[in-house]
Amino acid sequence: MQKQFTITKRIAKHGKQNVIVIPSFLKDELKPRTVVELKINIIKEAEDGKVD
């Protein structure tokens, strides 16, 4: 059975890398070695030089 979730997230900063943090309520669904398809739609682009 294929499960599907839609989440809207702001890209976070971790050191020099940008990351997407997955909500903890999905931890039981996204176990290690689980294969997922990740599709990224940019809803709003960040303004240069601004960090919220």
C-alpha positions in Angstrom: 0.0 0.0 0.0 1.4 3.4 -1.0 1.1 6.2 1.5 1.3 9.8 0.6 1.9 12.9 2.7 2.1 16.5 1.8 4.0 18.9 4.1 4.9 22.5 3.6 8.3 23.5 5.1 10.7 26.4 5.1 14.3 25.4 4.3 16.5 25.4 7.4 20.2 26.1 7.8 22.5 23.6 9.4 26.1 24.8 9.3 26.9 25.4 5.6 24.1 23.1 4.4 20.4 23.8 3.7 18.1 21.1 5.1 14.5 20.1 5.1 13.4 18.9 8.6 10.8 16.2 8.5 8.1 16.5 11.2 8.4 14.0 14.1 4.9 12.6 13.5 6.3 10.9 10.4 9.1 9.1 12.2 7.3 5.8 12.3 6.5 6.0 8.5 10.0 7.0 7.5 12.2 4.3 8.9 15.8 3.9 7.8 16.1 2.2 4.4 12.6 3.4 3.4 12.6 4.6 -0.2 10.7 7.8 -0.8 10.0 10.0 -3.8 10.6 13.7 -2.9 9.2 16.3 -5.2 10.0 20.0 -4.5 7.7 22.8 -5.5 9.0 26.3 -4.7 6.1 28.2 -3.3 7.9 31.4 -2.3 11.6 32.2 -2.9 13.7 33.7 -0.1 14.9 37.2 -0.5 18.7 37.5 -0.9 20.5 38.3 2.3 17.5 37.9 4.6 17.2 35.2 7.2 14.0 34.7 9.2 
